[in-house]
Amino acid sequence: MPWQDRPEGSSEVVWRHQGNPLIGWNPTPSTARIFNSSVAAYQGEFIGIFRADHRDGRARIHLGKSPDGLNWTIEDEPIRWVDEAGNPYQPNYAYDPRLVKIEDTYYIIWCTDFSGAALGLGKTKDFKTFVRLENPYIPYNRNGVLFPRKINGNYVMLCRPSDGGHTPFGDIFLSESPDLIYWGRHRKVMSSNAGGWWQATKIGAGAVPIETTEGWLLFYHGVSWTCNGFVYSMGAALLDLECPSKVLYRTRDYLLTPEASYETMGFVPNVVFPCATLHDSDTGRIAIYYGAADTYLALAYCKVDELIRHIKNNSELAANDNEDYR
Ligand code: BMA
């Protein structure tokens, strides 16, 4: 997986890849910008499910491959979906895909059009045939992230209920399902009103949680509302392993906020939007893939033990986090 050591003289717990951005403007003939995207290791190389905004302005999702996780070849045609009977079943638009392997199947969750923004769900085993499943929830919803294994016998998904527009509110919720069709046991996980103003407006799950001995490590985005619009930063939380709707710790301060020019300048300035990680359990290395300024794909790094220590030592829960568990 990609890796660079922390730059000399830096004491940051998360640091940027020196070759950022990985993907810039007009990456393929039909696409204008590729950003908020997900990757996984697959058959000795890396596979990616990319959010690509086309020149007609519509967001679609595309497949890409890379030998090293850094240099990507992305198909110019969007992924073609079929329904479970094998008939074409194409979403009107699709954005912010998350990719997760559960047992022998890869699942993709994205924001789809279901009379407005809602979660779409599909699966593939070979990255050749992509099968759409039922939309998990009614509108409006965004930022669906499946856990990488069943917990207590059920699939578990994080999401952010929202509205039909550029939602000026939002908390992270969790639902369970025995079969990926029927969802219930809904719980609130984390609230947006933590003291840190970088996450005061809304929060949304980012990457698939990483299982650690200290809990599920979740990278998420937090949004603040300024006189010039929203600013998207990245934080992290540790959720209880057996009961992941319970927050153990979450970062009071952001881990990454728009500072680099590719984060502060672009189609939508001031956006850092994590959607995926690669994790090597032998070395504890984590590579975090994030969208920058709704224009670029970028990469950052951290070490799992350092990050867990940092989260525990710099944690502040929101006033009504864990209210069901008191
Ligand atoms: C959110 C989503 C993201 C986007 C962000 C900033 O509502 O649409 O895809 O990165 O806004 O524009």
Boltz pocket constraint, residues with backbone or C-beta under 6 A from the ligand:
constraints:
  - pocket:
      binder: B
      contacts: [[A, 36], [A, 95], [A, 96], [A, 165], [A, 166], [A, 167], [A, 232], [A, 268], [A, 271], [A, 273], [A, 291], [A, 294]]
      max_distance: 6.0
